[in-house]
Amino acid sequence: MRVLLRDRKTNLFWLGDGRWTANALAACDFGSSSNCIQYALRERLADTEVVLSFENPLYDIALPLNGAGLDPRSQP
């Protein structure tokens, strides 16, 4: 299983260094959902989701990250 970060508006995956990709296989694997969530929070990446990506895409799970900590409008 790979743990990816996906933009919910564009469906692109986080590649790294401020770049996104449509290729899930090329995307950054965070290794764990907690690493992925912490990264999204630290970088304030709103409208994203954690994707638990399996060999068979039928089993992929997407977990939206729409908490207040990710919404730049909620920051002081």
FIFI-517735 format. One line per 10 residues: number of its first residue (from 1); their letters; for each residue y, z, x of N, C-alpha, C, CB. Coordinates in Angstrom, 1 decimal, decimal comma. Atoms other than C-alpha are relative to their C-alpha. Glycine has a CB too. Layout:
NUM) A) Y/Z/X/Y/Z/X/Y/Z/X/Y/Z/X | ...
//
This chain:
1) MRVLLRDRKT) -1,2/0,0/0,8/0,0/0,0/0,0/1,2/0,0/0,9/0,0/1,2/-1,0 | -1,3/0,0/-0,6/3,5/-0,8/1,1/1,1/0,6/-0,9/0,4/-1,5/0,5 | -1,1/-0,6/0,8/6,7/1,0/0,0/1,2/-0,8/0,3/0,1/1,5/0,2 | -1,2/0,9/-0,2/9,6/-1,4/-0,5/1,2/0,5/-0,9/-0,4/-1,4/-0,4 | -1,2/-0,2/0,8/13,1/-1,2/-1,8/0,5/-1,3/-0,6/1,2/0,7/0,9 | -0,4/1,3/0,6/14,2/-3,9/-4,3/1,3/0,2/-0,8/-1,1/-0,5/-0,9 | -1,2/0,0/0,8/17,6/-4,7/-5,8/-0,4/-0,4/-1,4/1,0/-1,0/0,6 | 0,4/0,2/1,4/17,2/-4,6/-9,6/0,7/-1,2/-0,6/0,2/1,2/-0,8 | -0,7/1,1/0,5/19,8/-7,3/-10,2/-0,5/-1,3/0,5/1,5/0,1/0,3 | 0,4/1,2/-0,7/18,6/-9,9/-7,7/-1,5/-0,2/0,2/0,7/-0,1/1,3
11) NLFWLGDGRW) 1,4/-0,1/-0,3/15,0/-8,9/-7,3/-0,4/-0,3/1,4/-0,8/-1,0/-0,9 | 0,2/0,2/-1,4/15,4/-9,2/-3,6/-0,4/1,3/0,7/1,3/-0,6/0,7 | 0,5/-1,2/-0,7/13,7/-6,8/-1,2/0,9/0,3/1,3/-1,4/-0,2/0,4 | -0,8/-0,4/-1,2/15,5/-4,8/1,6/-0,8/-0,5/1,2/0,2/1,5/0,0 | 0,5/0,5/-1,2/14,9/-6,5/4,9/0,4/0,9/1,2/0,4/-1,5/0,3 | -0,6/-0,8/-1,0/17,1/-4,3/7,0/1,3/-0,6/0,6/-1,0/0,2/1,2 | -1,3/0,4/-0,6/20,5/-4,5/8,8/0,9/-0,7/-1,0/-0,3/-1,0/1,1 | -0,9/0,5/1,0/22,3/-5,2/5,5/-0,5/-1,3/-0,6/1,3/-0,2/0,6 | 0,5/1,3/0,5/20,0/-8,1/4,6/-1,1/0,2/-1,0/-0,5/-0,9/1,1 | 1,0/0,0/1,1/17,8/-8,8/1,6/-0,8/-1,3/0,1/0,6/0,1/-1,4
21) TANALAACDF) 0,9/1,2/0,0/14,8/-11,2/1,2/-0,8/-0,1/-1,3/-0,9/0,1/1,2 | 0,8/0,2/1,2/12,8/-12,7/-1,6/-1,5/0,2/0,4/0,2/-1,4/-0,5 | 1,3/-0,1/-0,5/9,7/-12,4/0,6/-0,4/1,5/0,2/-0,1/-0,7/1,4 | 0,4/-1,4/0,0/8,0/-9,0/-0,1/-0,8/0,3/1,3/-0,9/0,3/-1,2 | 0,7/-0,2/-1,2/5,8/-9,5/2,9/0,9/0,2/1,3/-1,0/-1,1/0,3 | -1,0/-0,1/-1,2/8,8/-9,7/5,3/0,9/1,2/-0,2/0,9/-1,2/0,1 | -0,8/-1,2/0,3/10,5/-6,7/3,6/-0,3/1,2/0,9/0,0/0,3/-1,4 | 0,1/-1,3/-0,7/11,0/-3,3/5,3/-1,0/0,8/-0,8/1,3/0,7/0,2 | 1,0/-1,0/0,6/8,0/-1,0/4,6/0,5/1,4/0,4/-1,5/-0,3/0,4 | -0,5/-1,3/-0,3/9,4/2,5/4,3/-1,2/1,0/0,2/0,8/0,5/-1,1
31) GSSSNCIQYA) 1,1/-0,8/-0,2/5,9/4,0/4,5/-0,3/1,1/-1,0/0,2/0,7/1,3 | 0,1/-1,0/1,1/6,5/6,6/1,8/1,1/-0,1/-1,0/-0,1/1,4/0,6 | -1,1/0,1/1,0/8,5/6,8/-1,4/1,1/0,9/0,3/-0,6/0,4/-1,4 | -1,1/-0,9/-0,4/10,4/9,8/-0,1/0,9/-0,6/1,1/-0,6/1,4/0,5 | -0,9/0,7/-1,0/11,6/7,8/3,0/0,8/-1,0/-0,7/-0,9/-0,6/1,0 | -0,7/1,0/0,7/12,6/5,0/0,7/1,2/0,5/-0,8/-1,0/-0,8/-0,9 | -1,0/-0,6/0,8/14,5/7,2/-1,7/1,1/0,6/0,9/-0,6/1,1/-0,9 | -1,0/-0,6/-0,9/16,3/9,1/1,1/0,8/-1,1/0,6/-0,7/0,8/1,1 | -0,7/1,1/-0,6/17,3/5,8/2,7/1,0/-0,6/-1,1/-0,9/-1,1/0,4 | -0,9/0,5/1,1/18,7/4,5/-0,7/1,2/0,9/-0,2/-0,8/-0,3/-1,2
41) LRERLADTEV) -1,0/-1,0/0,3/20,6/7,7/-1,2/1,0/0,0/1,2/-0,6/1,4/-0,1 | -0,9/-0,1/-1,2/22,0/7,8/2,4/0,9/-1,2/0,0/-0,8/0,1/1,2 | -0,7/1,3/0,0/23,1/4,1/2,1/0,8/-0,3/-1,3/-0,9/-1,1/0,4 | -0,6/0,2/1,3/24,3/4,5/-1,5/-0,3/-1,3/-0,6/1,5/0,2/0,1 | 0,5/1,3/0,5/22,3/1,5/-2,6/-0,3/0,2/-1,5/-1,2/-0,5/0,8 | 0,2/-0,2/1,4/22,8/1,6/-6,4/-0,8/-1,2/-0,6/1,4/0,0/-0,7 | 0,8/1,1/0,7/20,7/-0,5/-8,9/-1,2/-0,5/0,8/0,9/-1,2/-0,3 | 1,2/0,4/-0,8/17,6/-0,4/-6,7/-1,2/0,7/-0,6/0,2/0,4/1,5 | 1,3/-0,7/0,4/14,0/0,6/-7,2/-1,0/0,0/1,1/-0,6/-0,8/-1,2 | 1,1/-0,1/-1,0/11,1/1,7/-5,1/-1,1/-0,8/-0,6/-0,4/1,6/0,2
51) VLSFENPLYD) 1,2/0,8/0,4/8,2/-0,7/-5,3/-1,2/0,4/0,8/0,3/-1,5/0,1 | 1,3/-0,3/-0,6/4,7/0,5/-4,5/-0,8/-1,3/-0,1/-0,7/1,2/-0,7 | 0,5/1,4/0,0/3,3/-2,9/-3,5/-1,5/0,1/0,6/0,9/-0,9/0,9 | 1,4/0,0/-0,4/-0,5/-3,4/-3,3/-0,4/-1,4/0,3/-0,9/0,6/-1,2 | 0,5/1,3/-0,4/-2,6/-6,3/-2,1/0,0/-0,9/-1,3/-1,4/0,0/0,6 | 0,0/0,7/1,2/-3,0/-7,4/-5,7/1,3/0,4/-0,8/-1,3/0,3/-0,9 | -1,3/-0,3/0,6/0,5/-7,7/-7,3/-0,1/0,6/-1,4/0,9/-1,2/0,0 | 0,2/-0,5/1,3/-1,0/-6,8/-10,7/0,1/1,5/0,0/-1,3/-0,4/-0,5 | 0,0/-1,4/-0,1/-1,1/-3,2/-9,5/1,3/0,6/0,5/-1,1/0,5/0,9 | -1,3/-0,5/-0,5/2,5/-3,0/-8,2/0,6/0,9/-1,0/0,9/-1,2/0,4
61) IALPLNGAGL) -0,8/-1,0/0,8/4,6/-0,1/-9,5/1,4/0,0/0,4/-0,7/1,4/0,0 | -1,5/0,0/-0,3/8,4/-0,2/-9,7/0,6/1,3/-0,6/0,7/-1,3/-0,5 | -0,6/-1,2/0,4/10,3/3,1/-9,9/1,5/-0,1/0,1/-0,6/1,2/0,8 | -1,5/0,1/-0,1/14,0/2,7/-10,8/0,7/1,2/0,6/0,6/-0,3/-1,3 | -0,8/-1,1/-0,5/16,5/4,7/-8,8/1,4/-0,1/-0,6/0,1/-0,1/1,6 | -1,3/0,1/0,7/19,4/5,2/-11,2/0,5/1,4/-0,2/-0,2/-0,7/-1,3 | -0,5/-1,3/0,0/20,2/8,8/-10,4/1,5/0,0/0,4/-0,7/1,0/0,9 | -1,4/-0,1/-0,2/23,8/10,0/-10,1/0,3/-0,1/1,5/0,6/1,3/-0,5 | -0,2/0,1/-1,4/23,4/10,2/-6,3/0,1/-1,4/0,6/-1,1/0,8/0,7 | 0,0/1,4/-0,5/23,0/6,5/-6,0/1,2/-0,8/-0,6/-1,3/-0,7/-0,4
71) DPRSQP) -1,1/0,7/0,6/25,9/5,5/-8,2/1,3/0,3/0,7/0,1/0,3/-1,5 | -1,2/-0,2/-0,8/29,0/5,0/-6,0/1,2/0,5/-0,9/0,5/-1,2/0,7 | -1,1/-0,5/0,9/31,2/5,7/-9,1/-0,1/1,5/-0,2/-0,1/-0,7/-1,3 | 0,1/-1,5/0,2/29,8/9,3/-9,2/0,4/0,8/1,2/-1,4/0,3/-0,4 | -0,4/-0,7/-1,2/30,9/10,1/-5,7/1,5/0,4/0,0/-0,3/-0,9/1,2 | -1,4/-0,4/0,0/34,1/12,1/-5,1/0,9/-0,8/0,8/0,0/1,5/0,4
//
